[in-house]
Amino acid sequence: ANNWGAPWNGPVTFNDRAWQGQMNQLYLVNERVVDTADGGWDLGGRIDLLYGTDYMYTTARGLDANLFSQNFGGQPSWGNRYYGLALPQMYGEVGVGDHAVKVGHFYTIIGYEVVPAIGNFFYTHAYTMQYGEPFTHTGILDTWTPNDQTTVYAGITNGWDNYSDPINIVGIANPGYPGANSNAAFLGGVSFKDPDETQTLTITTSSGNEPASLLSPAPIGNRSILSTVYVNELSDKVTYVFQNDNGWQFSAVGVPSVLGQQANLAQWYGINQYLFYNISDTLVAGTRLEWFRDNNGYRVVSGLRNALFGVAQGPGNWNGGFQGNFWQATFGLNWKPNRNFIMRPELRYDWYSPDHGKGPLPFGRNFNEYGQLYGGCDAIWQF
């Protein structure tokens, strides 16, 4: 719920419905893990099925979401505005020595927070994850582990949240753009651990051409993201996490310009910091502080569920844009009385500072509020 009594929690996604119970995720996994401990080779793979209100945030065009050429391009296709099915992972894997190669559809390696609830401390997500990063890729990804301290990733994908949508499906407005007919993107990175395995530094990137809008014909431009995540287990009780993301979309025709920035370039970036404290074996406290900058009003959406399904909701939905700074502070607990059960209560405060005047705002019943106090809680049962 939020302090304004609005039916939606503004730009907060996943648990976006205020004062309404949600079954966010009924999540099923079928997996065979690759095992090359003996230095030989092995075969594996994984299929994930997600049913619930979270399904719409992890769909891929041409698989469980519509193609851009169809009405409401990118709209989830296996459900309605509230509940539906997504297939976020479906890949085979070959392991040979210190290499493991995925082929198919899989979650991104970029960022810190993830889609499955059991992979996150907080119930809500950071803006950086919600709006700044891809969720899934389709392609091939090699994971090389030359030693216990180093992991290297490298692969080629179809870009962001795309299964089979060709880049020219709605026509190309700028056919002279380098590589305009190809949406092949590089996905890669490297992760380092110290010998004591108390500190980890991970740097990941994705770069390739994407449609810069849903116009027909659409301008094509490079979309790149660079993500840095640093984790430090300061003691047996305290863990600190730092994250910085930087994203760029070229050929974003019509986005508001920013003094000193290249024309038709959309940029977003931010900093996340987390601090976790183990109160006991069953109770952990955590805080998250975030600054996220939507430099051109290109990424953040208030009421994304309505926007994806073409439901009118007043100012501030998909085409509104919020050019400015988003700040949020979240405080929460994880209670784990046994191996199978987790409860995650939290309080969160968001604040938005626009670049130019008031205009549409992301919070409140009438999209007229700068900030929002939110409270929520979920329960996870692993079976």
MOLINRA-V194758 format. One record per helix or strand. SS is the DSSP state (H for helix, E for strand). FROM is the first residue (numbers start at 1). LEN is the number of residues. Records with the same first field share a line. If there is no record, write none. Layout:
BEGIN
SS=FROM-LEN / FROM-LEN
END
This chain:
BEGIN
E=2-1 / 8-1 / 17-1 / 26-7 / 41-12 / 61-1 / 65-1 / 76-1 / 79-1 / 84-13 / 99-9 / 136-12 / 150-8 / 162-1 / 172-1 / 185-9 / 199-13 / 218-1 / 220-14 / 238-13 / 265-14 / 283-12 / 324-15 / 341-14 / 363-1 / 369-1 / 371-11
H=55-4 / 117-3 / 127-6 / 304-5
END
